[in-house]
Amino acid sequence: MAKEPLDSIKIHKIRSLRLRGCSVKEIRAHLGHSVATISKYIQGVSISEKYKSILENKRFPSKKRSQSQWEFAERESFKIIGTLNKRDRILLLIGLYWGEGTKRELNIINGDPALLKVFVTCIQDIGITKDMLKISLRLYENISPTKAIAFWANNLGVSERSISSIQIVPGNKIGKLEYGMCRIRVKKSSSYFKLLMSMIALLKDQVK
């Protein structure tokens, strides 16, 4: 047998609770009606701005918790790191080159613009200037060389003339490596390479 429709007083109670940001689960606990019944009568109810955020937090508690954790992590990260000084940047360079750099000459290749920008910034702390850089690109066929050159020059803060060669490789890379791979070599880098590798070795020993 079909259930009788709710009277206007009960409907008003459902809608009033919804207006105050109550979830379907809370309305059901308070009034005892089924989820289907409550869902039917809250259709079209516009929750006031005052209560919208309350209901959102009830619907997506994990999202709110994650956001709160990120905000806390951002505050704590600044407390821990603060502002980098020269020694900090050199240590960052050591870690970066240890993981990503070649081990026979001073050069690095990567597709991450932020990583390479950090590299170019940090090598200046050991005496390497931007005019000592020789940059080359490796691009897939679907990447515009003109756009790639402009992008990398702007990102690294160098002249487009610093990009001396481009290698086009077959295939397309959709979604990743939008501007290809960038290789940064340091001209006449023998002494700087030895210094950097010696610092890496020293760091290895000290960590032991």
C-alpha positions as CSV (number, residue, x, y, z in Angstrom):
1,M,0.0,0.0,0.0
2,A,1.3,3.4,-1.0
3,K,2.3,5.7,1.8
4,E,0.2,8.8,2.4
5,P,1.9,12.1,1.5
6,L,3.2,14.1,4.4
7,D,1.1,17.0,5.7
8,S,2.3,20.6,5.4
9,I,3.7,20.8,8.9
10,K,6.0,17.8,8.4
11,I,7.1,19.1,5.0
12,H,7.8,22.5,6.6
13,K,10.0,20.8,9.2
14,I,12.0,18.9,6.6
15,R,12.5,22.0,4.5
16,S,13.4,24.2,7.6
17,L,16.1,21.8,8.7
18,R,17.5,21.7,5.2
19,L,17.6,25.5,5.1
20,R,19.7,25.4,8.2
21,G,22.3,23.2,6.5
22,C,21.2,19.8,7.8
23,S,22.1,16.7,5.8
24,V,19.6,14.1,4.7
25,K,21.0,11.8,7.4
26,E,20.6,14.4,10.1
27,I,17.0,15.2,9.0
28,R,16.2,11.5,9.0
29,A,17.6,11.1,12.5
30,H,15.6,14.0,13.7
31,L,12.2,13.3,12.1
32,G,12.3,9.6,11.3
33,H,11.3,9.8,7.6
34,S,13.0,7.7,4.9
35,V,15.8,9.0,2.7
36,A,13.6,8.9,-0.3
37,T,10.9,10.9,1.4
38,I,13.3,13.5,2.7
39,S,15.1,13.8,-0.7
40,K,11.7,14.4,-2.4
41,Y,10.8,17.3,-0.2
42,I,14.2,19.1,-0.1
43,Q,14.2,19.4,-3.9
44,G,14.6,23.1,-4.8
45,V,15.4,24.2,-1.3
46,S,18.1,26.9,-1.5
47,I,20.4,26.8,1.5
48,S,21.4,30.2,2.7
49,E,25.0,31.3,2.3
50,K,25.4,31.2,6.1
51,Y,24.9,27.4,6.1
52,K,26.3,26.3,2.7
53,S,29.8,25.8,4.0
54,I,28.5,23.8,7.0
55,L,26.6,21.4,4.7
56,E,29.6,21.1,2.3
57,N,31.8,20.0,5.2
58,K,29.3,17.4,6.2
59,R,29.1,16.0,2.6
60,F,32.9,15.9,2.0
61,P,34.6,15.6,5.4
62,S,37.7,13.9,3.9
63,K,38.1,16.8,1.4
64,K,37.9,19.3,4.2
65,R,40.3,17.3,6.3
66,S,42.8,17.1,3.4
67,Q,42.6,20.8,2.8
68,S,43.2,21.5,6.5
69,Q,46.2,19.2,6.4
70,W,47.7,20.9,3.4
71,E,47.2,24.3,5.0
72,F,49.0,23.1,8.1
73,A,51.8,21.5,6.1
74,E,52.3,24.8,4.2
75,R,52.6,26.8,7.4
76,E,55.0,24.2,9.0
77,S,57.2,24.0,5.8
78,F,57.9,27.7,6.0
79,K,58.7,27.4,9.7
80,I,61.2,24.6,8.9
81,I,62.8,26.0,5.8
82,G,62.4,29.8,6.1
83,T,64.4,31.8,3.6
84,L,67.3,30.0,1.8
85,N,70.8,31.4,2.1
86,K,73.8,30.6,-0.1
87,R,74.8,27.5,1.8
88,D,71.2,26.2,1.6
89,R,71.1,26.7,-2.1
90,I,74.5,24.9,-2.6
91,L,73.1,21.9,-0.6
92,L,70.0,22.0,-2.7
93,L,72.3,22.0,-5.8
94,I,74.2,19.0,-4.5
95,G,71.0,17.0,-3.9
96,L,69.5,17.9,-7.2
97,Y,72.7,17.1,-9.2
98,W,73.3,13.9,-7.3
99,G,69.9,12.7,-8.4
100,E,69.5,14.2,-11.9
101,G,72.9,15.3,-13.2
102,T,75.4,13.3,-15.4
103,K,78.5,12.0,-13.7
104,R,81.1,12.6,-16.4
105,E,80.7,16.3,-17.2
106,L,78.7,19.1,-15.8
107,N,75.3,18.9,-17.5
108,I,71.8,18.0,-16.7
109,I,68.7,17.0,-18.8
110,N,65.1,17.1,-17.7
111,G,61.6,18.1,-18.7
112,D,60.7,19.7,-15.4
113,P,60.9,23.5,-15.9
114,A,60.9,24.2,-12.1
115,L,63.7,21.8,-11.5
116,L,66.0,23.3,-14.2
117,K,65.2,26.8,-13.0
118,V,66.4,25.8,-9.6
119,F,69.6,24.3,-11.1
120,V,70.4,27.5,-13.1
121,T,69.8,29.6,-10.0
122,C,71.8,27.5,-7.6
123,I,74.9,27.0,-9.8
124,Q,75.5,30.7,-9.7
125,D,76.4,30.3,-6.0
126,I,79.5,28.3,-7.1
127,G,80.5,30.8,-9.6
128,I,78.8,29.7,-12.8
129,T,77.2,32.5,-14.8
130,K,74.4,32.3,-17.4
131,D,76.7,33.2,-20.3
132,M,78.5,29.9,-19.6
133,L,75.5,27.8,-20.3
134,K,74.9,25.9,-23.6
135,I,71.4,24.7,-23.9
136,S,69.8,22.2,-26.3
137,L,66.3,20.8,-26.6
138,R,64.9,17.5,-27.5
139,L,61.4,17.8,-29.0
140,Y,58.7,15.5,-30.2
141,E,57.3,16.2,-33.7
142,N,54.1,17.7,-32.4
143,I,56.0,20.5,-30.4
144,S,56.6,23.8,-32.0
145,P,60.3,24.6,-31.9
146,T,59.6,28.4,-31.8
147,K,57.3,28.0,-28.8
148,A,59.7,25.7,-27.1
149,I,62.6,28.0,-27.5
150,A,60.7,30.9,-26.1
151,F,59.4,28.9,-23.2
152,W,62.7,27.6,-22.0
153,A,64.5,30.9,-22.5
154,N,61.9,32.7,-20.5
155,N,61.8,30.0,-17.8
156,L,65.6,29.9,-17.3
157,G,66.1,33.6,-17.7
158,V,68.5,33.3,-20.6
159,S,68.7,34.6,-24.1
160,E,67.1,32.6,-26.9
161,R,70.5,32.6,-28.5
162,S,71.7,30.4,-25.6
163,I,69.7,27.6,-27.0
164,S,72.2,26.3,-29.6
165,S,70.5,23.1,-31.0
166,I,67.3,21.3,-31.3
167,Q,66.8,17.6,-31.9
168,I,63.4,16.5,-33.3
169,V,62.5,12.9,-32.3
170,P,59.6,10.8,-33.8
171,G,56.3,10.5,-32.1
172,N,53.9,12.6,-30.0
173,K,53.8,13.1,-26.2
174,I,50.3,14.2,-25.2
175,G,49.9,15.7,-21.8
176,K,53.5,15.3,-20.7
177,L,56.7,17.1,-21.8
178,E,54.7,19.9,-23.4
179,Y,57.9,21.7,-24.3
180,G,60.2,18.7,-24.6
181,M,63.4,17.9,-22.8
182,C,66.0,20.5,-22.0
183,R,69.7,19.8,-21.6
184,I,71.9,22.4,-19.9
185,R,75.7,22.1,-20.3
186,V,78.3,24.3,-18.7
187,K,81.1,25.4,-20.9
188,K,84.7,25.0,-19.6
189,S,83.2,23.3,-16.6
190,S,86.0,21.0,-15.5
191,S,86.9,22.7,-12.2
192,Y,83.2,23.3,-11.3
193,F,82.3,19.7,-12.1
194,K,85.1,18.5,-9.8
195,L,84.0,20.8,-7.1
196,L,80.4,19.6,-7.3
197,M,81.3,15.9,-7.4
198,S,83.7,16.5,-4.4
199,M,80.8,18.1,-2.5
200,I,78.6,15.2,-3.3
201,A,81.2,12.7,-2.1
202,L,81.7,14.7,1.1
203,L,78.0,14.7,1.7
204,K,77.9,11.0,1.2
205,D,80.6,10.5,3.9
206,Q,78.9,12.8,6.4
207,V,75.6,11.1,6.0
208,K,77.2,7.8,6.8
